[in-house]
Amino acid sequence: MPRSLVLGNGNTLIGFDATYSIRDIFYPRVGDANHTMGNLCRVGFYIDRKFAWLDERAWDRKLGYAEDSLVSDVTVSHPGLGISVRFEDYIDLARNWFIRNLSVTSAVGFTVGRVFLHYDWYIEGSDIGNTVLYDPRHRGVIAYKANRYFLVGGQCDAEYGVSTWANGKKGNGLAGTWVDAEDGVLGKNPIEQGSVDCTIGFDMGSVGPNQPRRLTHWLCMGSRLSDVTTYGQELIVGKGPDTYRSRTLTYWKVWSEKDHRHIDEELGEEVTDLYRRSVLTARTHVDNRGAVIASSDFDITKFARDTYAYAWPRDGALVANALDRCGHEDVTRQFFLFCQQTLVEEGFFLHKYTPYGQPGSSWLPWVDSHGARTLPIQEDETGLVLWSLWQHYRIHRNLDFVVDLYTALIVPAADWMVSYVDQRNGLPIPSWDLWEERWGVHAFTVGSVWGGLDAARSFADMFGDVPAYARYRDAAERLREASDTNLYSSELGRFPRRITVEDDESVTVDTVLDSAIHGLWRFGMYPPEDQRIADTMKAIADQLSNKAEAGGIARYTDDYYFRVEPDPTNVPGNPWFLCTLWLAQWYIATAKSEPDLKPAREMIDWAVRRR
């Protein structure tokens, strides 16, 4: 299932499912490694001889965040236990500490109350060779393997340390230590190794009616034991956990308002809230060393045996552009440095990369049906990185930063794009589309490559590199002329999504309408008012519109992905937020008066209603 709530600081990412149970613990890079491998980490409550785990159905839940922050604000209640619990959880802005603040309240009170927190360890992505132990000095449990350490500790009210613990094995018929908690008592096994988990408990004692009992739990992460003890728990206890909560709340509030956009004045508070929440969520998926991962959802491994926790250069370029426009230059600089390091010697980007910048797993073949070598790439990824970098410079004017990227990133990538042209039609040599479904010459790719070449031309002009300026200018002009002649279809009265040159050199035009054709204008190749672009976008608005109750714009005609409605005339495909807002961008770009903005406003409101 997708993650309902995520917390992060650029080194660590914690993912929660819809029950507010932890599923993912990524550290020390966002996207790698997942020390739970997507498995359930439980929270349980024992109240006067009754017990319930948080993932059970009986709970009423309200999941959310503190305003404009990456601090959770979650309330759950259980009628059978008679309690309400508020969680305020966060990852410290600067240190790799996951801190949870729980406030437990009962309308009638209770005599015996205990809280249990369980971790299912797969340190460095494996359940082999893990160790869990109780450390009496720090009154908590330590889990470790090699250079990965985790201290599981906390305090109830002012009483420091866990009240009880269990360290044990799992697998081979053993469910794990969490089962031990269901009678309210843990076994206090001092140490265990191999395939292990651990559970800690806090004794809340007796509580009167409507008298809240507070406890704080922390998970300190580090590469050495001292990282989680001396420079972890001891700092939390010494300064008090509220110190770190306050500074983390303040930091994210200031960070999310960095661009000082008064969106609420024009579009309302709900749009402002969604805008800031989107920026904050994007930030949790950006590693501090520059990788922008596509998704932290780990459940896909159950059937695909792989994840989406990879960095696609195209996705990163688009996210970086959004963050740049929001004023977050500090984050996007690292992305472009990441791109400099991952560009292959020939001058293009591979399919995707790990958060460490190594080539990621791929399904793009290296050979075609005739046995000839092909590049396993999506060329739009190379073009969009350069386009995004020029937009970055236009916004921030950080000359000293981009000058170092000119010879190491911009020139080799642009020169490769200049060379990667089919001489038969002047268009890019075929590659894979952005949806990773089809091979050919795609309209989105053509627009992306033009945007990259034009960006390189602008950089060359700025740095006085006359030969390069002429080279990229001429290549961009030839590409636009080739698009005019060999991509646009007068028969369709619009641009097609792709063309394919067959073995006999005949050309097959893919007439399927695709929302990604918007790339022809979005990255500057054509003005949005160009009649051919206008006709194409109007066709998208008409033919890809979901006419059922859900509304929105589909990816393309008769899209199979998560299809629910079998009639493509009524529902051309599952509506996508991305595709819907692409169309909204075009309405905004072509608006000449306030009434012209109405369709875009309706699409923004549509997105807000479905958040």
C-alpha positions as CSV (number, residue, x, y, z in Angstrom):
1,M,0.0,0.0,0.0
2,P,1.2,3.6,-0.5
3,R,2.5,5.4,2.6
4,S,-0.1,7.5,4.3
5,L,2.4,9.7,6.1
6,V,6.2,10.2,5.8
7,L,8.7,12.0,8.0
8,G,12.3,12.9,7.1
9,N,15.3,15.1,7.3
10,G,17.2,14.3,4.1
11,N,19.2,11.5,5.8
12,T,16.4,9.5,7.3
13,L,12.9,8.7,6.1
14,I,10.2,7.0,8.1
15,G,7.1,5.7,6.3
16,F,3.7,5.0,8.0
17,D,0.8,3.0,6.6
18,A,-2.9,3.8,6.9
19,T,-3.1,2.4,10.4
20,Y,-0.2,4.7,11.5
21,S,2.1,1.8,11.8
22,I,5.8,2.1,10.8
23,R,6.7,0.3,7.7
24,D,9.9,1.9,6.5
25,I,13.1,3.1,8.2
26,F,15.5,4.5,5.6
27,Y,18.9,5.5,6.8
28,P,21.6,6.9,6.2
29,R,20.3,7.7,2.7
30,V,16.8,8.5,1.6
31,G,15.8,5.4,-0.3
32,D,18.6,3.1,1.0
33,A,18.7,1.0,3.1
34,N,15.3,0.1,4.5
35,H,16.0,-1.5,7.8
36,T,12.5,-3.0,8.1
37,M,12.1,-4.0,4.5
38,G,8.5,-2.7,4.6
39,N,7.5,-5.1,7.4
40,L,5.1,-4.0,10.1
41,C,6.5,-2.4,13.3
42,R,3.8,-2.5,15.9
43,V,2.5,-0.2,18.6
44,G,0.3,-1.8,21.3
45,F,-1.6,-0.7,24.4
46,Y,-2.4,-2.8,27.5
47,I,-5.2,-1.2,29.6
48,D,-6.5,-3.1,32.6
49,R,-6.0,-6.6,31.1
50,K,-7.2,-5.6,27.7
51,F,-4.8,-5.3,24.7
52,A,-4.9,-4.0,21.2
53,W,-2.3,-3.4,18.5
54,L,-2.6,-0.1,16.5
55,D,-3.0,-1.9,13.2
56,E,-6.3,-3.5,14.3
57,R,-9.6,-2.4,12.8
58,A,-11.2,-1.2,16.0
59,W,-9.3,2.1,16.1
60,D,-10.7,5.4,14.9
61,R,-7.9,7.3,13.3
62,K,-7.2,10.9,12.2
63,L,-3.9,11.2,10.5
64,G,-2.2,14.5,9.7
65,Y,0.6,16.9,10.3
66,A,1.2,20.0,12.4
67,E,0.6,23.0,10.1
68,D,3.4,23.5,7.6
69,S,5.8,21.0,9.2
70,L,7.1,17.5,9.1
71,V,5.8,16.8,12.6
72,S,2.9,14.5,12.7
73,D,-0.4,15.3,14.4
74,V,-2.2,12.0,14.7
75,T,-5.1,11.1,17.0
76,V,-6.4,7.5,17.5
77,S,-9.1,6.2,19.8
78,H,-10.2,2.7,20.8
79,P,-13.7,2.2,22.2
80,G,-12.9,-1.2,23.7
81,L,-9.8,0.1,25.6
82,G,-11.5,3.4,26.4
83,I,-8.5,5.5,25.5
84,S,-7.5,8.2,23.1
85,V,-3.9,8.7,22.0
86,R,-2.3,11.7,20.4
87,F,1.0,11.2,18.5
88,E,3.4,14.1,17.7
89,D,6.3,12.4,15.9
90,Y,9.2,13.8,14.0
91,I,12.8,13.3,12.8
92,D,15.1,15.9,14.2
93,L,16.1,18.5,11.6
94,A,19.8,18.0,12.1
95,R,20.4,14.7,13.9
96,N,19.2,11.2,12.9
97,W,16.7,10.8,15.7
98,F,13.2,9.6,15.3
99,I,11.2,11.0,18.3
100,R,7.7,10.1,19.2
101,N,5.5,12.0,21.7
102,L,2.5,10.1,22.9
103,S,-0.3,11.5,25.1
104,V,-2.7,8.8,26.4
105,T,-6.1,9.8,27.9
106,S,-8.9,7.8,29.3
107,A,-12.4,9.2,30.0
108,V,-12.8,6.8,33.0
109,G,-9.1,6.3,33.9
110,F,-7.3,3.0,34.4
111,T,-5.4,1.1,37.0
112,V,-2.8,-0.5,34.8
113,G,-1.6,1.0,31.6
114,R,1.3,0.0,29.4
115,V,2.5,1.0,25.9
116,F,4.6,-1.4,23.8
117,L,6.7,-0.4,20.7
118,H,8.0,-3.1,18.4
119,Y,10.7,-3.1,15.7
120,D,11.1,-5.8,13.1
121,W,14.8,-5.6,12.1
122,Y,16.2,-6.2,8.6
123,I,19.3,-4.1,9.1
124,E,20.9,-3.1,5.8
125,G,18.0,-4.9,4.1
126,S,18.6,-8.4,5.5
127,D,17.5,-10.4,8.6
128,I,20.8,-12.2,8.6
129,G,23.5,-11.3,11.2
130,N,21.5,-8.7,13.2
131,T,21.9,-8.3,17.0
132,V,19.5,-6.9,19.6
133,L,20.5,-6.4,23.2
134,Y,19.5,-4.6,26.4
135,D,22.0,-1.9,27.5
136,P,21.5,-1.2,31.3
137,R,23.7,1.9,31.1
138,H,21.3,3.6,28.8
139,R,18.2,1.7,29.9
140,G,17.3,0.9,26.3
141,V,17.6,-1.7,23.6
142,I,20.4,-1.4,21.0
143,A,20.1,-3.1,17.6
144,Y,23.2,-3.2,15.3
145,K,24.9,-4.8,12.4
146,A,28.4,-3.8,11.2
147,N,28.3,0.1,11.1
148,R,24.6,0.5,11.6
149,Y,23.4,1.2,15.2
150,F,20.0,1.9,16.5
151,L,19.1,2.8,20.1
152,V,15.5,2.2,21.1
153,G,14.7,4.2,24.3
154,G,12.5,6.8,25.9
155,Q,10.9,8.0,29.0
156,C,7.4,8.1,30.6
157,D,6.7,11.5,32.1
158,A,10.0,12.3,33.9
159,E,11.1,8.7,34.4
160,Y,14.0,8.0,32.1
161,G,14.4,4.6,30.4
162,V,12.2,1.8,29.2
163,S,10.2,-0.2,31.8
164,T,10.6,-3.5,30.1
165,W,11.9,-5.2,26.9
166,A,12.1,-8.3,24.9
167,N,14.8,-9.4,22.4
168,G,14.2,-12.5,20.4
169,K,14.2,-14.5,17.1
170,K,11.7,-14.5,14.4
171,G,11.1,-16.9,11.5
172,N,11.1,-20.7,11.5
173,G,7.8,-20.8,13.2
174,L,8.6,-17.9,15.6
175,A,6.3,-14.9,15.2
176,G,8.6,-12.5,17.1
177,T,8.7,-10.7,20.4
178,W,5.6,-8.7,19.7
179,V,3.5,-11.7,20.7
180,D,5.1,-11.6,24.1
181,A,3.5,-8.2,24.7
182,E,-0.1,-9.3,24.4
183,D,-0.3,-10.4,28.1
184,G,1.2,-7.1,29.2
185,V,4.6,-8.7,30.3
186,L,7.8,-9.0,28.3
187,G,10.5,-11.6,28.9
188,K,13.6,-9.3,29.3
189,N,15.9,-11.6,27.3
190,P,19.2,-9.7,27.4
191,I,20.5,-10.4,23.9
192,E,19.7,-12.2,20.6
193,Q,21.4,-12.6,17.2
194,G,20.5,-13.6,13.7
195,S,16.9,-12.9,12.4
196,V,15.7,-10.8,15.3
197,D,13.1,-8.3,16.5
198,C,12.7,-6.3,19.7
199,T,9.9,-4.9,21.7
200,I,10.1,-2.3,24.5
201,G,7.5,-1.3,27.0
202,F,6.6,1.7,29.2
203,D,4.6,1.4,32.4
204,M,2.1,4.3,32.7
205,G,0.8,3.2,36.1
206,S,-2.7,4.2,37.1
207,V,-4.4,7.2,35.6
208,G,-7.5,9.2,36.7
209,P,-10.3,10.2,34.4
210,N,-9.3,12.6,31.6
211,Q,-5.8,12.8,33.1
212,P,-3.3,12.6,30.2
213,R,-0.2,10.4,30.7
214,R,2.7,11.4,28.4
215,L,5.6,9.4,27.2
216,T,8.4,10.0,24.7
217,H,10.1,7.3,22.7
218,W,13.1,7.8,20.5
219,L,15.1,5.8,17.9
220,C,18.6,7.1,17.6
221,M,20.5,6.1,14.4
222,G,24.2,6.2,13.8
223,S,27.3,4.5,12.3
224,R,29.0,4.1,15.7
225,L,27.8,3.2,19.1
226,S,28.7,6.6,20.4
227,D,26.5,8.2,17.7
228,V,23.4,6.7,19.4
229,T,24.5,6.9,23.0
230,T,26.9,9.9,23.8
231,Y,25.8,11.9,20.8
232,G,22.3,10.5,20.7
233,Q,20.2,9.6,23.8
234,E,22.4,11.4,26.2
235,L,21.8,14.7,24.3
236,I,18.1,14.1,24.2
237,V,17.9,13.4,27.9
238,G,20.3,16.3,28.8
239,K,18.5,19.0,26.8
240,G,15.0,17.5,27.0
241,P,13.1,16.1,23.9
242,D,10.9,19.2,23.8
243,T,14.0,21.2,22.8
244,Y,14.3,19.2,19.6
245,R,10.6,19.2,18.9
246,S,10.4,23.0,19.1
247,R,13.4,23.5,16.8
248,T,12.1,21.0,14.3
249,L,8.6,22.6,14.2
250,T,10.1,26.1,13.8
251,Y,12.6,25.0,11.1
252,W,10.0,23.4,8.8
253,K,7.5,26.3,9.3
254,V,10.2,28.8,8.2
255,W,11.4,26.5,5.4
256,S,7.9,25.9,3.9
257,E,7.3,29.7,3.8
258,K,10.6,30.6,2.3
259,D,9.2,31.9,-1.0
260,H,6.6,34.0,0.8
261,R,3.9,33.3,-1.7
262,H,0.5,34.6,-0.7
263,I,-1.4,31.8,-2.5
264,D,-4.3,32.0,-0.1
265,E,-5.1,35.5,-1.2
266,E,-5.9,34.3,-4.7
267,L,-6.7,30.7,-4.4
268,G,-7.7,30.1,-0.8
269,E,-6.2,28.4,2.3
270,E,-6.8,24.8,1.0
271,V,-4.7,25.4,-2.1
272,T,-2.0,27.0,0.1
273,D,-2.1,24.0,2.5
274,L,-1.8,21.5,-0.4
275,Y,1.0,23.5,-2.0
276,R,3.1,23.6,1.2
277,R,2.3,19.9,2.0
278,S,3.4,18.9,-1.5
279,V,6.7,20.8,-1.1
280,L,7.4,19.3,2.3
281,T,6.6,15.8,1.0
282,A,8.9,16.3,-1.9
283,R,11.6,17.3,0.5
284,T,11.4,14.1,2.4
285,H,12.2,12.2,-0.8
286,V,15.3,14.3,-1.6
287,D,18.5,12.9,-0.1
288,N,20.9,15.4,1.3
289,R,23.5,14.2,-1.2
290,G,21.3,15.0,-4.1
291,A,19.3,11.9,-5.1
292,V,15.6,12.6,-5.7
293,I,13.9,9.2,-5.2
294,A,10.6,8.5,-7.0
295,S,8.9,6.8,-4.1
296,S,9.6,5.3,-0.7
297,D,6.7,2.8,-1.0
298,F,8.2,-0.6,-0.3
299,D,5.2,-2.9,-0.8
300,I,5.9,-3.2,-4.5
301,T,8.7,-5.6,-3.6
302,K,6.1,-8.2,-2.7
303,F,5.4,-8.8,-6.4
304,A,8.1,-6.9,-8.4
305,R,11.0,-7.8,-6.1
306,D,12.3,-4.2,-6.5
307,T,11.4,-0.8,-5.3
308,Y,10.8,2.7,-6.7
309,A,13.5,4.1,-4.3
310,Y,15.7,5.1,-7.2
311,A,16.6,8.5,-8.7
312,W,15.4,9.0,-12.2
313,P,17.2,12.1,-13.6
314,R,14.0,13.3,-15.4
315,D,11.9,13.1,-12.2
316,G,14.6,14.8,-10.3
317,A,14.9,17.6,-12.8
318,L,11.2,18.3,-12.6
319,V,11.2,18.2,-8.8
320,A,14.3,20.4,-8.7
321,N,12.6,22.9,-10.9
322,A,9.6,23.0,-8.6
323,L,11.8,23.4,-5.5
324,D,13.8,26.1,-7.2
325,R,10.6,28.0,-7.9
326,C,9.7,27.6,-4.2
327,G,13.1,29.2,-3.2
328,H,15.0,26.0,-2.1
329,E,18.3,26.5,-3.8
330,D,20.2,24.6,-1.1
331,V,18.4,21.4,-1.9
332,T,18.5,21.6,-5.7
333,R,22.3,22.4,-5.8
334,Q,22.9,19.0,-4.5
335,F,20.8,17.4,-7.2
336,F,22.8,19.0,-10.0
337,L,26.0,17.9,-8.3
338,F,24.5,14.4,-8.1
339,C,23.8,14.6,-11.9
340,Q,27.4,15.7,-12.6
341,Q,28.7,12.6,-10.8
342,T,26.3,10.2,-12.5
343,L,26.6,11.3,-16.1
344,V,28.3,8.5,-18.1
345,E,31.4,9.3,-20.0
346,E,29.6,9.4,-23.4
347,G,27.4,12.2,-22.0
348,F,24.0,10.7,-21.3
349,F,22.1,9.5,-18.2
350,L,21.2,5.9,-17.6
351,H,17.7,4.8,-16.8
352,K,17.9,5.4,-13.0
353,Y,20.3,5.4,-10.1
354,T,20.6,4.3,-6.5
355,P,20.7,7.0,-3.8
356,Y,24.5,6.5,-3.8
357,G,24.7,7.4,-7.5
358,Q,25.3,3.8,-8.8
359,P,23.3,2.5,-11.8
360,G,20.0,1.2,-10.7
361,S,18.2,-2.0,-11.8
362,S,16.6,-1.6,-15.2
363,W,14.2,-3.2,-17.7
364,L,15.4,-1.2,-20.7
365,P,17.2,-3.6,-23.1
366,W,20.7,-3.1,-24.5
367,V,19.9,-4.9,-27.8
368,D,17.1,-4.5,-30.4
369,S,15.2,-7.2,-32.2
370,H,17.9,-7.6,-34.8
371,G,20.7,-8.0,-32.3
372,A,22.1,-4.5,-32.7
373,R,23.3,-2.5,-29.7
374,T,20.9,0.1,-28.4
375,L,21.3,2.5,-25.5
376,P,19.1,1.6,-22.5
377,I,18.0,5.2,-22.0
378,Q,15.2,7.7,-22.1
379,E,16.8,10.7,-23.8
380,D,14.4,13.1,-22.2
381,E,16.2,12.5,-18.9
382,T,19.4,14.1,-20.3
383,G,17.7,17.0,-21.9
384,L,15.6,17.9,-18.8
385,V,18.5,18.0,-16.5
386,L,20.1,20.8,-18.6
387,W,16.8,22.5,-19.0
388,S,16.2,22.4,-15.2
389,L,19.8,23.7,-14.5
390,W,19.3,26.7,-16.7
391,Q,16.0,27.5,-15.0
392,H,17.9,27.1,-11.7
393,Y,20.4,29.7,-12.8
394,R,17.7,32.1,-14.0
395,I,16.1,32.0,-10.6
396,H,19.1,32.2,-8.3
397,R,21.8,33.8,-10.5
398,N,24.5,31.7,-8.7
399,L,27.2,32.0,-11.3
400,D,30.0,30.5,-9.1
401,F,28.0,27.3,-8.8
402,V,27.1,26.7,-12.5
403,V,30.5,27.6,-13.8
404,D,31.9,24.4,-12.3
405,L,29.2,22.4,-14.0
406,Y,29.8,23.9,-17.5
407,T,32.6,21.6,-18.6
408,A,31.7,18.6,-16.4
409,L,28.0,18.4,-17.1
410,I,26.6,20.8,-19.6
411,V,29.0,20.5,-22.5
412,P,29.3,16.7,-22.5
413,A,25.5,16.2,-22.2
414,A,24.8,18.8,-24.9
415,D,27.4,17.5,-27.3
416,W,26.0,14.0,-26.9
417,M,22.5,15.2,-27.7
418,V,23.8,17.0,-30.8
419,S,25.3,13.7,-32.0
420,Y,22.4,11.5,-31.1
421,V,20.3,12.4,-34.1
422,D,18.7,10.2,-36.8
423,Q,20.1,11.7,-40.1
424,R,17.0,10.4,-42.0
425,N,14.6,12.8,-40.3
426,G,16.6,15.1,-38.1
427,L,14.9,13.9,-35.0
428,P,16.5,12.2,-32.0
429,I,17.4,8.6,-32.4
430,P,14.7,6.4,-30.8
431,S,14.7,5.8,-27.1
432,W,12.2,4.9,-24.4
433,D,9.3,7.2,-23.5
434,L,8.7,8.8,-20.1
435,W,6.1,6.2,-19.2
436,E,8.7,3.5,-19.9
437,E,6.3,1.6,-22.1
438,R,7.3,2.3,-25.7
439,W,10.3,2.7,-28.0
440,G,10.4,5.4,-30.6
441,V,10.7,9.1,-31.3
442,H,8.4,10.7,-28.7
443,A,7.0,14.2,-28.7
444,F,7.8,14.6,-25.1
445,T,11.4,13.6,-25.7
446,V,11.7,16.0,-28.7
447,G,10.6,18.8,-26.5
448,S,12.9,17.8,-23.7
449,V,15.9,17.5,-25.9
450,W,15.2,20.9,-27.5
451,G,14.9,22.4,-24.0
452,G,18.3,20.9,-23.0
453,L,20.0,22.2,-26.2
454,D,18.5,25.6,-25.7
455,A,19.7,25.6,-22.1
456,A,23.2,24.6,-23.2
457,R,23.1,27.5,-25.8
458,S,22.3,29.9,-23.1
459,F,25.1,28.7,-20.9
460,A,27.6,28.8,-23.8
461,D,26.5,32.4,-24.6
462,M,26.9,33.4,-21.0
463,F,30.4,32.0,-20.7
464,G,31.5,33.3,-24.1
465,D,32.0,29.9,-25.6
466,V,31.3,31.0,-29.2
467,P,31.8,27.6,-31.0
468,A,29.6,25.8,-28.5
469,Y,27.0,28.5,-28.7
470,A,26.8,28.1,-32.5
471,R,26.8,24.3,-32.2
472,Y,23.9,24.2,-29.8
473,R,21.9,27.0,-31.4
474,D,22.1,25.3,-34.8
475,A,21.2,21.9,-33.4
476,A,18.1,23.3,-31.7
477,E,17.0,25.1,-34.9
478,R,17.5,21.9,-36.9
479,L,15.5,19.9,-34.3
480,R,12.6,22.4,-34.5
481,E,12.6,22.3,-38.3
482,A,12.6,18.5,-38.2
483,S,9.7,18.5,-35.8
484,D,7.8,20.9,-38.1
485,T,8.4,18.6,-41.1
486,N,8.5,15.1,-39.7
487,L,6.7,15.1,-36.4
488,Y,3.6,17.3,-36.8
489,S,0.7,15.5,-38.5
490,S,-1.5,17.6,-40.8
491,E,-3.8,14.6,-41.1
492,L,-4.4,14.5,-37.4
493,G,-4.4,18.3,-37.1
494,R,-2.1,18.0,-34.1
495,F,1.1,16.5,-32.9
496,P,1.2,12.7,-32.5
497,R,2.7,11.1,-29.4
498,R,5.5,9.4,-31.4
499,I,6.7,8.2,-34.7
500,T,8.7,5.0,-35.5
501,V,10.9,4.5,-38.5
502,E,10.4,0.9,-39.7
503,D,13.0,-1.5,-41.1
504,D,12.0,-0.5,-44.7
505,E,12.4,3.1,-43.6
506,S,8.6,3.7,-43.8
507,V,7.3,5.9,-40.9
508,T,4.6,4.7,-38.6
509,V,2.7,7.5,-36.8
510,D,1.3,6.7,-33.4
511,T,-2.0,8.5,-33.4
512,V,-2.9,7.8,-29.8
513,L,-3.5,11.1,-27.9
514,D,-1.1,11.4,-25.0
515,S,-1.0,14.2,-22.3
516,A,2.8,14.1,-22.4
517,I,2.8,15.8,-25.8
518,H,2.6,19.0,-23.7
519,G,6.4,18.8,-23.5
520,L,6.6,20.3,-26.9
521,W,5.6,23.7,-25.5
522,R,6.4,23.3,-21.8
523,F,10.2,23.3,-22.3
524,G,10.2,26.2,-24.8
525,M,10.3,24.5,-28.2
526,Y,7.0,26.1,-29.3
527,P,5.1,29.0,-27.9
528,P,2.0,27.8,-26.0
529,E,-0.1,30.0,-28.4
530,D,1.2,28.2,-31.5
531,Q,-1.9,27.0,-33.4
532,R,-0.6,23.5,-33.7
533,I,0.1,23.3,-29.9
534,A,-3.3,24.9,-29.2
535,D,-5.1,22.3,-31.3
536,T,-3.1,19.5,-29.6
537,M,-3.9,20.8,-26.1
538,K,-7.5,21.3,-26.9
539,A,-7.7,17.7,-28.1
540,I,-6.2,16.6,-24.8
541,A,-8.7,18.6,-22.9
542,D,-11.6,17.1,-24.9
543,Q,-10.6,13.5,-25.6
544,L,-8.6,12.7,-22.4
545,S,-11.1,14.2,-20.0
546,N,-12.6,11.7,-17.6
547,K,-16.3,12.1,-18.1
548,A,-17.2,10.0,-15.1
549,E,-17.6,11.3,-11.5
550,A,-13.9,11.1,-10.8
551,G,-13.0,13.8,-13.4
552,G,-9.4,14.7,-14.3
553,I,-7.2,14.0,-17.3
554,A,-5.9,10.6,-18.3
555,R,-2.3,9.8,-19.4
556,Y,-3.4,8.7,-22.9
557,T,-6.4,7.2,-24.8
558,D,-7.3,3.7,-23.5
559,D,-4.7,3.7,-20.8
560,Y,-4.6,0.2,-19.2
561,Y,-2.9,1.3,-15.9
562,F,-5.3,0.7,-12.9
563,R,-8.2,0.8,-15.3
564,V,-11.6,0.5,-13.5
565,E,-14.1,1.7,-16.2
566,P,-14.0,-0.6,-19.3
567,D,-15.6,2.1,-21.7
568,P,-12.7,4.3,-23.0
569,T,-15.2,6.7,-24.6
570,N,-16.4,7.6,-21.1
571,V,-13.2,7.1,-19.2
572,P,-10.1,7.2,-21.5
573,G,-7.9,6.1,-18.6
574,N,-7.3,6.5,-14.9
575,P,-7.0,10.2,-14.2
576,W,-3.6,11.5,-13.1
577,F,-2.9,14.6,-11.0
578,L,0.2,15.2,-13.1
579,C,-1.6,15.1,-16.4
580,T,-4.5,17.2,-15.2
581,L,-2.1,19.9,-13.9
582,W,-0.1,19.8,-17.1
583,L,-3.2,21.0,-18.9
584,A,-3.8,23.6,-16.2
585,Q,-0.3,24.9,-16.9
586,W,-1.2,25.4,-20.5
587,Y,-4.4,27.3,-19.7
588,I,-2.3,29.6,-17.4
589,A,0.4,30.1,-20.0
590,T,-2.2,31.1,-22.7
591,A,-4.5,33.2,-20.5
592,K,-5.1,36.8,-21.7
593,S,-7.6,37.7,-19.1
594,E,-8.9,36.6,-15.7
595,P,-11.8,34.5,-17.2
596,D,-9.3,32.6,-19.2
597,L,-7.9,31.2,-16.0
598,K,-11.2,29.6,-15.0
599,P,-10.3,26.1,-16.4
600,A,-7.0,26.1,-14.6
601,R,-8.7,27.1,-11.4
602,E,-11.2,24.3,-11.7
603,M,-8.4,21.8,-12.2
604,I,-6.5,23.1,-9.2
605,D,-9.7,22.8,-7.1
606,W,-10.2,19.3,-8.5
607,A,-6.7,18.3,-7.2
608,V,-7.4,19.9,-3.8
609,R,-10.6,18.0,-3.3
610,R,-8.8,14.7,-3.9
611,R,-5.8,15.2,-1.6
